[in-house]
Amino acid sequence: MIGLVLAAGAGRRLRPYTDTLPKALVPVDGETTILDIALRNLAEVGLTEVTVVVGYAAEAVRERQDGLEGRYGVKLTLVHNDKAEEWNNAYSLWLARDHFARGALLVNGDTVHPVSVEKTLLAQRGPGILLAIDDVKKLAEEEMKTTFDAAGQLTRITKLMDPAEAFGEYIGATLIEPRIAADLADALAATWRRDPDLYYEDGYQEFANRGGEVRAATIGDVDWVEVDNHEDLARAREIACRY
């Protein structure tokens, strides 16, 4: 199993920080970036081979690759997304299909969370796809919301859901088992080919619709944030120093 970080996005709402840097390299604790936290967490749970999907300002990641590898004791493989500024992240994850074929613990490159999330996912291994879900946070319109049936199988994952109907929010961390990797890659391909502006979570929906197993691992009451804008960044800087 490998670690997998999606870090291709431009992060336009975080300018001027992202004028020359991808969102994953925005500092959140001194010189510690979002990518630093992701790699530290993955290394702490024993994943020393990490694939990073890059795109916007990819050279900034390449310039830091040796330093990141040395700091966290990991080997990084960079996968370049040449459509990162045009298409959404269903395509980004599909580009990593040969890598997640080994199984992967995926984290979004714009999410700041403690290593307890990775530990929770690994402790509950078994389902083909296991989603880290926050069922504590009060939900609003922007969150990636989820519902599951009585047997625990994913029924919906979308931002376009009444928060009152949702079980919880997907926080941007997934455990992908190798046995379903080919089917997930097919579902992602169908998703971005249908509409390249779709999210990889839409690929999870496609996979589930085809009968693929997608289940929830609730993360408990933990401090985490998806960093989309300056308000989120301020929150990330409040909590990152506690990890």
C-alpha positions in Angstrom: 0.0 0.0 0.0 1.2 3.5 -0.8 0.3 7.0 0.3 -1.4 9.2 -2.3 -1.8 13.0 -2.2 -3.9 15.0 -4.7 -2.0 18.3 -5.0 -2.7 19.6 -8.5 -5.2 22.4 -7.8 -4.5 26.1 -8.2 -6.3 27.3 -5.1 -7.3 30.7 -6.6 -9.3 31.7 -3.5 -6.0 31.7 -1.5 -4.2 34.3 -3.6 -1.7 35.9 -3.2 -0.2 32.8 -1.5 -1.0 30.7 -4.5 0.2 33.1 -7.1 3.4 31.0 -7.4 2.6 28.0 -5.1 0.1 25.1 -5.3 -2.4 25.1 -2.4 -0.6 22.1 -0.8 2.5 24.3 -0.3 0.8 27.1 1.6 2.3 27.3 5.1 0.0 26.5 8.0 2.4 26.3 11.0 5.6 28.4 10.6 7.2 26.9 7.5 5.2 23.7 7.7 2.8 23.4 4.8 -0.3 21.3 4.1 1.8 18.9 2.2 4.3 18.6 5.1 1.4 17.5 7.4 0.1 15.0 4.8 3.5 13.4 4.4 4.2 13.4 8.1 0.9 11.6 8.8 1.5 9.0 6.1 5.0 8.3 7.3 3.8 8.0 10.9 1.5 5.1 9.9 4.3 3.4 8.0 3.6 4.4 4.4 7.0 5.4 3.0 6.2 5.4 -0.7 3.9 8.3 -1.6 2.6 9.4 -5.0 1.8 13.1 -5.3 -0.4 14.2 -8.2 0.8 17.7 -9.2 -0.3 20.2 -11.8 -0.5 23.9 -11.0 2.9 25.3 -10.0 4.2 21.7 -10.1 7.8 22.9 -10.3 7.5 24.2 -6.7 6.9 20.7 -5.5 9.7 19.3 -7.6 12.1 21.8 -6.1 11.2 20.7 -2.6 11.1 16.9 -3.4 14.5 16.0 -2.0 14.0 18.0 1.2 10.6 16.5 1.8 11.9 12.9 1.2 14.7 13.5 3.6 12.6 15.1 6.3 9.9 12.5 6.4 11.8 9.4 5.3 9.5 8.8 2.2 10.1 8.2 -1.5 8.0 10.6 -3.6 6.7 9.8 -7.1 5.2 12.8 -8.9 2.4 12.3 -11.4 1.8 15.4 -13.6 -1.8 16.5 -14.4 -1.5 18.7 -17.5 -5.3 19.5 -17.2 -5.1 20.7 -13.6 -6.2 24.3 -14.4 -9.0 23.2 -16.7 -10.5 20.0 -15.3 -11.6 18.9 -11.9 -10.0 16.2 -9.7 -11.8 13.1 -11.0 -9.2 13.2 -13.8 -6.4 13.7 -11.2 -7.2 10.6 -9.3 -7.6 8.6 -12.6 -4.1 9.6 -13.6 -2.8 7.9 -10.5 -4.6 4.6 -11.3 -1.4 2.6 -11.9 -0.2 3.7 -8.4 -3.4 3.1 -6.4 -3.5 -0.4 -8.0 -1.2 -1.4 -5.1 -3.8 0.0 -2.7 -3.6 3.5 -1.3 -4.3 5.7 1.6 -5.4 8.9 -0.2 -5.5 12.4 1.3 -6.4 15.6 -0.4 -3.6 18.1 -0.6 -5.8 20.9 0.9 -6.9 19.1 4.1 -5.3 19.7 7.5 -6.1 16.9 9.9 -4.4 14.9 12.6 -2.8 11.4 12.0 -5.7 9.9 14.0 -7.6 10.0 10.7 -5.1 7.7 8.9 -5.0 5.4 11.9 -8.8 5.2 12.0 -8.9 4.2 8.3 -6.1 1.6 8.6 -7.8 0.1 11.7 -11.0 -0.5 9.8 -9.5 -2.0 6.6 -11.7 -4.4 4.8 -14.2 -2.5 2.5 -13.1 -1.9 -1.1 -13.3 1.8 -0.5 -13.4 3.3 3.1 -14.2 7.0 3.5 -13.2 9.1 6.5 -16.4 10.7 7.6 -17.1 13.5 10.1 -20.5 12.8 11.6 -20.1 15.4 14.3 -19.7 18.7 12.5 -22.7 20.8 11.6 -23.1 20.7 7.9 -23.8 23.5 5.4 -24.1 23.9 1.6 -20.4 23.6 0.6 -19.5 20.3 2.3 -19.1 17.0 0.5 -22.0 15.2 2.2 -22.8 11.5 2.3 -25.6 9.1 3.0 -25.4 5.3 3.6 -28.0 2.6 3.6 -29.0 0.4 6.6 -26.2 -2.1 5.6 -23.6 0.7 5.6 -23.1 1.0 1.9 -22.7 4.4 0.3 -25.9 5.7 -1.4 -24.9 9.3 -2.1 -21.8 11.5 -2.0 -22.3 15.1 -3.2 -22.3 18.7 -2.2 -25.8 19.0 -3.7 -27.7 17.6 -0.8 -29.8 19.0 1.9 -27.5 19.0 5.0 -30.5 17.7 7.1 -30.5 14.5 5.0 -26.8 13.8 5.3 -25.1 11.3 7.6 -21.8 13.3 7.6 -19.1 15.0 5.7 -16.4 13.2 3.7 -13.2 14.9 4.8 -10.9 14.1 1.9 -9.2 10.9 3.1 -9.8 7.4 1.6 -8.5 3.9 2.0 -8.5 2.2 -1.4 -8.0 -1.6 -1.4 -6.0 -3.0 -4.4 -8.6 -5.6 -5.3 -11.1 -2.9 -6.4 -8.5 -0.6 -8.1 -9.2 -1.6 -11.7 -13.0 -1.1 -11.2 -12.4 2.3 -9.5 -10.2 3.4 -12.4 -13.0 2.4 -14.9 -15.5 4.4 -12.8 -13.3 7.4 -12.7 -12.7 7.2 -16.4 -16.4 7.1 -17.1 -16.8 10.1 -14.8 -14.3 12.5 -16.2 -15.2 11.5 -19.8 -18.8 12.3 -19.0 -17.9 15.7 -17.6 -14.3 16.7 -16.9 -15.5 19.2 -14.3 -16.7 16.4 -12.0 -15.0 15.5 -8.6 -13.4 12.2 -7.8 -16.2 11.7 -5.3 -18.5 11.5 -8.4 -16.2 8.6 -9.4 -16.9 7.0 -6.0 -20.6 7.5 -6.7 -20.2 5.8 -10.1 -18.3 3.0 -8.5 -21.0 2.5 -5.9 -23.7 2.7 -8.5 -22.1 -0.2 -10.3 -22.2 -2.3 -7.1 -18.8 -1.4 -5.7 -18.4 -1.5 -1.9 -18.0 2.0 -0.4 -18.3 2.4 3.4 -17.7 4.9 6.2 -15.2 5.2 8.9 -16.2 7.9 11.3 -13.3 9.9 12.7 -14.8 11.1 15.9 -14.6 14.7 17.3 -11.3 15.9 15.8 -10.2 19.3 14.6 -9.6 19.4 10.8 -10.3 21.8 8.0 -10.4 21.8 4.2 -8.4 24.9 3.1 -10.3 26.6 0.3 -10.1 30.3 1.3 -8.5 32.7 3.7 -10.9 32.0 6.5 -10.1 28.3 6.2 -6.4 29.1 6.2 -6.8 31.0 9.4 -8.5 28.0 11.0 -5.8 25.7 9.7 -3.2 27.8 11.4 -5.1 27.7 14.6 -5.2 23.9 14.7 -2.1 22.7 12.8 0.2 23.7 15.7 -1.6 21.2 18.0 -0.8 18.1 16.0 
